[in-house]
Amino acid sequence: MVIILANISGKRRIKNALLISVGLFLFLSLRIGYIQLIQGEELKTLAYVQQTLDRTINPNRGTIYDANGVILAMSASVETVTINPVNIPKDKKEEVAKTFSDIFELDYETVLKKVNKKTSIETIVKKVEKEKTDILRKWMSEKNITSGINIDQDTKRYYPNSNLASHIIGFTGSDNQGLDGIEAKYNETLSGIQGKISRTSDASGTVIGSGSEEYVPAIDGNSIVLSIDSNIQSIVTKYLEEACIDNKCTDGGCVIIMDPDTGDILSMVTYPEYDLNNPFQINSSELQEIWNTIPQTDKNIYLQQMWRNKAITDTYEPGSTFKLITTSAALEENLVTDIDKAGQFVCTGGIDIAGTYIKCWRYYRPHGAESLRDALMNSCNPIFIGLGQKIGVSKYYGYLRKFGLLEKTGIDLPGEAGSIFLAEEKVGAVELATLSFGQRFEITPIQLITAVSSIANGGKYVKPRLVTQIIDSKTGEKTEVEPVIKDRVISEETSSKVRDMMKSVVALGTGKNAAVEGYSIGGKTGTSEDGVNTNKYVTSFMGLSPAEDPELVILVVLYNPTGEGGHQGGGVAAPVAGQILSEVLEYMEVKKTEIESPEKVDVPNITGLTIKEAKKILKEVGLELKIKDDLEGIKESEVIITKQVPQEGITVEKNSYILCEIN
């Protein structure tokens, strides 16, 4: 009985062992099948990565040139040091770490940790000058170290002019990728394709075989040519900096100069600029002193503000410079046909719109009877409010679209902001009134100068352009980036009339401080509040030259000037434009206007005559009569002139006014 039980027990054990063996065999078969069929490709890739020591070779990033071929951004040759920790002998690790820390001024403990790691590759230092890596090479030769330390060619972005055009060019990060400006917008064009150096190793990281390397060369990035002229950029930078300092512009300023025919941006400066070679160093001396005490989140905010290109990212109320748009629309709609018709408009100091009384800036001494030219020269708000009401909301918004003011310009820079207008269906009489003289909406400087360029070039909308050529790094072939000319905005006749009136604004009106002797300059000043009840102002000047056939358009914007000169566009921004144009026009070899001596006439005596008689006599000699008093309800044939200025016998320019008083 005992023997039978023993036999049964033995058979059971054998059976169980057999079942377990079969089960294990099936499990292993399934596992092997899963690894081979399902995970095969993934594990193969992982094995390749583990057994291959790849070191990247950064390509030379494309060069950025100005319009004259001056280098604005370039790639300089530097080197990167990496190690294969498993290939550095244990007895040499501390010495290697000490040498690295001494040559490259690194923390010894941090470097030693990298040297002692069991990884295939570690980076010690990136983008160092060859002088330092040559010291390392000499040390390696003296110590007979032939493996484990790699010195590879690399590139470093360098900006020869440091601050010049910083907000246009932008900068790159440590990985040579564009982070701002043209560097970011054209990163794919400029960056090129990385190369690599490959070596095969075993699982421990030891090189297999003879240690030969596979070398895949990098492909350099393409270069680009900008429309920016570094000479003009330097001139603008100089005068904008002076203006912001002298006028104590707490929020800086910006200037754009544009070729109205091609859309080329000849200069774009935002003040203050920053050092492209040290883009993470704040440009404020006050902040530099406390920089180490500032929380990182606040540091990021300050840096973002420093990098902002106000010319395209910041919106503002354009103020009276926008009257150029209202003027163009009114002429195009034939609301005014004779821009010099005396007395066509009357300024009484303000105007009532739907129960809201809106004052003229000179409400205390109204402009009185005016032509359209007078109204623009005097920057008289009520006249433009009246024109806006006659144009109407629908048509006015139609012109906003034509001038490109309801959408971004599409300039080839990152971060462009759009305009802020009320939806058309929400615009009432008061909103249309403020819109017509440039307030209660916001646009960017690049939008305004692009719109006014349409006035300057005869009526065509031209997209602003910064990149004019792309140069292939392999062949040197240049690809032109053609100007983009869109639909007609206004007629050539309207364009000509507006430019002629802008010329009068500079010659005789609020923009006279922008005048440059020998050159024909047109313009319009502007002053607006920076927000509601902020007690801050934005002052600006919009100009073009030569007025008859403009070669450039200029916009000067100063944010919150708090100096003794005040905050009016004519007194603060216009002089800056004049300074810039005095040098830029000469540099561009713009032909000077032949100065004709104005015709002179002697003033006749008109005291004791009636207004009617006086007008006739003055007209015969080429002079005009201006009455100081209100003529409403008075017959010109019955009122006697009692006083005149200038007096009889004084020589004045033809077409001058003779100011008179009546009894």
Residue pairs with C-beta under 8 A, 6 or more apart in sequence:
35 43
50 120
50 203
51 200
51 201
51 202
51 203
51 208
52 198
52 199
52 200
52 201
53 84
53 120
53 121
53 198
53 199
53 200
53 201
53 205
53 207
54 121
54 196
54 197
54 198
55 82
55 121
55 150
55 152
55 196
55 197
55 198
56 194
56 195
56 196
57 152
57 153
57 154
57 194
57 195
57 196
57 197
57 216
57 217
57 218
58 80
58 154
58 155
58 176
58 194
58 218
59 155
59 191
59 192
59 193
59 194
59 195
59 218
59 219
59 220
59 221
60 75
60 155
60 192
60 218
60 220
60 221
60 473
61 75
61 155
61 157
61 172
61 176
61 190
61 191
61 192
61 220
61 221
62 75
62 189
62 190
62 191
62 192
62 220
62 221
62 222
62 223
62 224
62 471
62 473
63 71
63 73
63 74
63 75
63 223
63 224
64 71
64 72
64 73
64 74
64 169
64 182
64 183
64 190
64 223
64 224
64 226
65 71
65 72
65 223
65 224
65 225
65 226
66 72
66 165
66 225
66 226
66 228
66 229
66 230
66 233
67 225
67 226
67 227
67 228
67 229
67 264
67 266
67 468
68 229
68 230
68 231
69 225
70 230
71 160
72 159
72 160
72 161
72 164
72 165
72 169
72 226
72 228
72 230
73 157
73 158
73 159
73 169
73 183
73 276
74 157
74 158
74 159
74 160
75 155
75 156
75 157
75 158
75 176
76 155
76 156
76 157
76 158
77 130
77 153
77 154
77 155
77 156
78 127
78 128
78 129
78 130
78 154
78 155
78 156
79 127
79 128
79 129
79 130
79 133
79 151
79 152
79 153
79 154
80 123
80 125
80 126
80 127
80 128
80 151
80 152
80 154
81 100
81 104
81 123
81 124
81 125
81 128
81 133
81 136
81 149
81 150
81 151
81 152
82 121
82 122
82 123
82 124
82 149
82 150
82 152
83 96
83 114
83 115
83 121
83 122
83 124
83 148
83 149
83 150
84 120
84 121
84 147
84 148
84 150
84 201
84 205
85 114
85 115
85 116
85 117
85 118
85 119
85 122
85 148
85 205
86 118
86 119
86 120
86 201
86 204
86 205
86 206
87 147
87 148
87 205
87 206
87 207
88 96
88 115
88 148
88 149
89 148
92 143
92 145
93 112
93 115
93 116
94 112
94 115
95 143
96 115
96 145
96 148
96 149
97 108
97 111
97 112
97 114
97 115
98 108
99 136
99 139
100 106
100 111
100 115
100 124
100 125
100 136
101 107
101 108
101 111
103 132
103 135
103 136
103 139
104 124
104 125
104 128
104 132
106 124
106 125
111 124
114 122
114 124
115 122
118 205
119 205
120 201
120 205
126 154
126 174
127 154
127 155
127 156
127 174
133 151
136 149
136 151
137 151
140 146
140 149
147 207
147 211
150 197
152 197
155 176
157 171
157 172
157 176
157 183
158 277
159 169
159 171
159 276
159 277
161 230
162 275
162 276
162 277
163 237
163 273
163 274
163 275
163 276
164 230
164 233
164 234
164 237
164 273
165 228
165 230
165 233
165 268
165 269
166 181
166 273
166 274
166 275
166 276
167 181
167 268
167 269
167 270
167 273
167 307
167 308
167 309
167 310
167 311
168 181
168 182
168 226
168 228
168 265
168 268
168 309
168 413
168 466
169 181
169 182
169 183
169 276
170 178
170 179
170 180
170 181
170 182
170 183
170 184
170 185
170 276
170 307
170 414
171 178
171 179
171 180
171 181
171 183
171 276
171 279
172 178
172 179
172 183
173 179
176 191
177 187
177 191
178 184
178 185
178 186
178 187
178 190
178 191
179 279
180 279
180 307
180 414
181 309
181 413
181 414
182 224
182 226
182 412
182 413
182 466
182 467
183 190
184 414
185 412
185 413
185 414
186 224
186 412
186 467
189 221
189 222
189 224
189 470
190 221
190 222
190 223
190 224
191 221
192 218
192 219
192 220
192 221
192 222
192 473
193 218
193 219
194 218
195 215
195 216
195 217
195 218
195 219
196 214
196 215
196 216
197 213
197 214
197 215
197 216
198 213
198 214
198 216
199 207
199 211
199 212
199 213
199 214
200 207
200 208
200 209
201 207
201 208
202 208
219 473
219 474
220 473
220 474
221 473
222 470
222 471
222 472
222 473
223 470
223 471
223 473
224 467
224 469
224 470
224 471
225 467
225 468
225 469
225 470
225 471
225 478
226 466
226 467
226 468
227 259
227 262
227 264
227 265
227 266
227 465
227 466
227 467
227 468
228 265
228 266
228 267
228 268
228 466
229 266
229 267
231 587
232 257
232 266
232 267
232 584
232 587
232 588
233 267
233 268
233 269
235 267
235 580
235 583
235 584
235 587
236 255
236 257
236 267
236 269
236 580
236 584
237 269
237 271
237 273
239 255
239 576
239 579
239 580
240 253
240 254
240 255
240 269
240 271
240 556
240 576
240 580
241 271
241 272
243 249
243 253
243 556
243 558
243 572
243 573
243 575
243 576
244 252
244 253
244 271
244 272
244 558
246 563
246 565
247 558
247 561
247 562
247 563
247 565
247 572
248 561
248 562
248 563
249 271
249 558
249 559
249 560
249 561
249 562
250 536
250 559
250 560
250 562
251 530
251 536
251 559
251 560
252 270
252 271
252 272
252 310
252 559
253 270
253 271
253 310
253 556
253 557
253 558
253 559
254 268
254 269
254 270
254 271
254 309
254 310
254 311
254 445
254 557
255 267
255 268
255 269
255 311
255 554
255 555
255 556
255 557
255 576
255 580
256 265
256 267
256 268
256 311
256 445
256 446
256 449
256 554
256 555
257 265
257 266
257 267
257 268
257 552
257 553
257 554
257 580
257 584
258 264
258 265
258 266
258 449
258 450
258 453
258 464
258 552
258 553
258 554
259 266
259 551
259 552
259 553
260 453
260 454
260 456
260 457
260 462
260 544
260 550
260 552
260 553
261 457
261 462
261 483
262 462
262 465
262 483
263 450
263 453
263 462
263 463
263 464
263 465
263 483
263 484
263 485
264 465
264 468
264 483
265 411
265 464
265 465
265 466
266 552
268 309
268 311
268 466
269 311
270 308
270 309
270 310
270 311
272 283
272 284
272 306
273 283
274 281
274 283
274 306
274 307
275 281
275 283
279 307
280 303
281 288
282 288
282 291
282 299
282 302
282 303
282 306
283 306
284 302
284 306
287 294
287 302
291 299
294 302
308 314
308 415
309 413
309 415
310 445
310 557
310 559
311 444
311 445
311 446
311 557
312 411
312 413
312 415
312 416
312 417
312 444
312 445
312 446
313 415
313 416
313 417
313 444
314 417
314 444
314 445
315 417
315 419
315 420
315 442
315 443
315 444
316 442
316 443
316 444
316 445
316 528
316 530
316 538
316 557
316 559
317 438
317 439
317 440
317 441
317 442
317 528
317 529
317 530
317 538
318 438
318 443
318 448
318 526
318 528
318 540
319 437
319 438
319 439
319 526
319 527
319 528
319 538
319 540
319 569
320 379
320 381
320 437
320 438
320 510
320 524
320 525
320 526
320 527
320 528
320 569
321 438
321 448
321 452
321 524
321 525
321 526
321 540
321 541
321 542
321 555
321 569
322 437
322 438
322 448
322 526
323 376
323 379
323 384
323 436
323 437
323 438
323 524
324 452
324 455
324 498
324 502
324 524
324 542
325 399
325 400
325 403
325 405
325 451
326 384
326 387
326 388
326 391
326 436
326 437
327 372
327 376
327 384
327 387
327 498
327 501
328 399
328 455
328 489
328 490
328 494
328 495
328 498
329 387
329 391
329 395
329 396
329 399
330 336
330 372
330 387
330 390
330 391
331 339
331 490
331 493
331 494
331 497
331 498
332 399
332 490
332 491
332 494
333 390
333 391
333 395
335 387
335 390
335 391
336 344
336 372
336 387
338 344
338 371
339 371
339 372
339 373
339 497
339 500
339 501
340 371
340 372
340 373
341 371
341 372
342 369
342 371
342 624
343 369
343 370
343 371
344 370
344 371
344 372
345 369
345 370
345 371
345 372
345 374
345 375
345 380
345 383
345 386
346 368
346 369
346 370
347 360
347 362
347 366
347 367
347 368
347 370
347 375
347 378
347 380
347 382
347 383
348 366
348 382
349 359
349 360
349 362
349 363
349 364
349 366
349 382
350 357
350 358
350 359
350 360
350 363
350 382
351 357
351 358
351 381
351 382
351 385
351 386
351 433
352 358
353 385
353 389
353 429
353 430
353 433
354 428
354 429
354 430
356 430
356 433
358 381
358 382
358 385
358 433
358 434
359 381
360 366
360 367
360 380
360 381
360 382
361 379
361 381
362 378
362 380
367 374
367 375
367 378
367 380
370 378
370 380
370 383
372 383
372 501
373 501
373 504
374 380
375 383
375 384
376 501
376 502
376 504
376 505
376 509
376 524
377 501
377 504
377 505
377 508
377 509
377 510
378 509
378 510
379 509
379 510
379 524
379 525
381 437
384 436
384 437
385 433
385 436
385 437
387 436
388 396
388 432
388 433
388 435
388 436
388 437
389 429
389 432
389 433
389 436
391 399
391 436
392 432
393 424
393 427
393 432
394 424
396 432
396 435
396 436
397 406
397 424
397 427
399 489
400 406
400 421
402 461
402 487
402 489
402 490
403 451
403 454
403 461
403 489
404 447
404 450
404 451
404 454
404 461
404 486
405 419
405 421
405 443
405 447
405 451
406 419
406 421
407 418
407 419
408 416
408 417
408 418
408 447
409 416
409 446
409 447
409 450
409 463
409 464
410 416
410 463
410 464
411 446
411 463
411 464
411 465
411 466
412 465
412 466
412 467
413 466
416 444
416 446
417 444
418 444
419 441
419 442
419 443
419 444
419 447
420 441
420 442
420 443
421 435
421 441
422 431
422 441
427 435
431 440
434 440
434 441
435 441
438 526
438 528
439 528
439 529
445 555
445 557
446 464
448 542
448 555
449 464
449 542
449 553
449 554
449 555
450 461
450 462
450 463
450 464
452 542
452 544
452 553
452 555
453 462
453 553
454 460
454 461
454 462
454 489
454 490
454 495
455 490
455 495
455 498
455 499
455 544
456 495
456 499
456 544
456 550
456 553
457 495
457 550
458 492
458 495
458 496
459 488
459 489
459 490
459 491
459 492
459 494
459 495
460 485
460 486
460 487
460 488
460 489
461 485
461 486
461 487
461 488
461 489
462 483
462 484
462 485
462 486
463 483
463 484
463 485
463 486
465 481
465 483
465 484
467 481
468 480
468 481
469 478
469 479
469 480
469 481
470 478
470 479
470 481
471 477
471 478
471 479
472 478
472 479
499 522
499 544
499 547
499 548
499 550
500 522
500 547
501 522
502 511
502 522
502 523
502 524
502 543
502 544
502 547
503 520
503 521
503 522
503 547
505 511
505 522
505 523
505 524
505 525
506 512
506 514
506 515
506 521
506 522
506 523
506 543
507 515
510 524
510 525
510 569
510 570
510 574
511 523
511 524
511 525
511 541
511 543
511 570
511 574
512 570
512 574
513 570
513 571
513 574
513 575
513 578
514 521
514 523
514 541
514 543
514 574
514 575
514 577
514 578
514 581
515 521
515 578
516 545
516 578
516 581
516 582
516 585
518 592
518 593
518 595
519 545
519 546
519 581
519 585
519 590
519 592
519 593
520 545
520 546
520 547
520 548
520 593
521 543
521 544
521 545
521 546
521 547
521 578
521 581
522 543
522 544
522 545
522 547
522 550
523 541
523 542
523 543
523 544
523 574
523 577
524 541
524 542
524 543
525 540
525 541
525 542
525 568
525 569
525 570
525 573
525 574
526 538
526 539
526 540
526 541
526 542
526 569
526 573
527 537
527 538
527 539
527 540
527 567
527 568
527 569
528 537
528 538
529 536
529 537
529 538
530 536
530 537
530 538
530 559
530 560
536 559
536 560
537 560
537 561
537 567
538 557
538 558
538 559
538 560
539 557
539 558
539 561
539 567
539 568
539 569
539 572
539 573
540 555
540 556
540 557
540 558
540 569
540 573
541 554
541 555
541 556
541 569
541 570
541 573
541 574
541 576
541 577
542 553
542 554
542 555
543 553
543 554
543 555
543 556
543 577
543 581
544 550
544 552
544 553
544 554
545 551
545 552
545 554
545 581
545 585
545 590
546 590
546 591
546 593
551 588
551 590
552 584
552 585
552 588
554 577
554 580
554 581
556 573
556 574
556 576
556 577
556 580
557 573
558 572
558 573
558 576
560 567
561 567
561 572
565 571
565 572
566 572
598 653
598 654
599 622
599 653
599 654
600 651
600 652
600 653
600 654
601 621
601 622
601 623
601 651
601 652
601 653
601 654
602 621
602 649
602 650
602 651
603 623
603 644
603 646
603 647
603 648
603 649
603 650
603 651
603 652
603 658
604 617
604 618
604 621
604 648
605 644
605 648
606 613
606 614
606 617
606 618
606 625
606 641
606 644
606 658
606 660
607 641
607 642
607 643
607 644
607 648
608 640
608 641
609 617
609 640
609 641
610 636
610 637
610 638
610 639
610 640
610 641
611 625
611 627
611 631
611 636
611 637
611 639
611 641
611 660
611 662
612 636
612 637
614 625
614 641
614 660
615 625
615 636
618 624
618 625
618 658
621 654
622 654
622 655
623 652
623 654
623 655
623 656
623 657
623 658
624 655
624 656
624 657
624 658
625 657
625 658
625 660
626 657
626 658
626 659
626 660
627 659
627 660
627 661
627 662
628 659
628 660
628 661
629 661
629 662
631 639
634 662
639 662
639 663
640 662
640 663
641 660
641 661
641 662
642 661
642 662
642 663
643 660
643 661
644 658
644 659
644 660
644 661
645 658
645 659
645 660
646 652
646 658
